[in-house]
Amino acid sequence: MAAERPPKPSPQRSRNMAAIRHRNTKPEMIVRRMLHRAGFRFRLHRRDLPGTPDLTLRKWNAVIEVQGCFWHAHDCHLFKHPKDNFNFWSDKHRQNVTRDQVNAEAIAALGYRRLVVWECALKGRTRLDPDVLKWHLVDWVVGSETRGEVSGRCE
């Protein structure tokens, strides 16, 4: 028997999903402003790199990705599987996480360092103080760590 297809979404749901940005999101803009004000210059959405990272700091051999906790299944208060169409979303999140891992390995193979800034570090009840977030960003960029993550405060 063929795999069951999820029901066709309503026109309203389709409009809502189509309106969700994947570039120039509010969390991404916050990170960009912080780094720019700190004197860092970067390139945006380089399509020649695996996964099209949000920011590329060539001078520092680093990429920064600002990831939404829902879309990338981050283990925090901002993520939970929707009850509607559970199997679809479960598969979607699993595919996103797998793709993120493949892209991270490809970025590392090119000699780039990679920092992931999670949405929960920027909004919600666990968001970091802006000065703390800026410190984490600057410290990682000028440091030598090959991988890093910035997420919200522990609860």
DASUL-V466298 format. One record per helix or strand of 2 or more residues. SS is the DSSP state (H for helix, E for strand). FROM is the first residue (numbers start at 1). TO is the last residue. If there is no record, write none. Layout:
SS|FROM|TO, SS|FROM|TO
This chain:
H|11|18, H|26|37, E|43|44, E|55|57, H|58|60, E|62|67, H|86|109, E|113|118, H|119|121, H|130|142, E|147|150
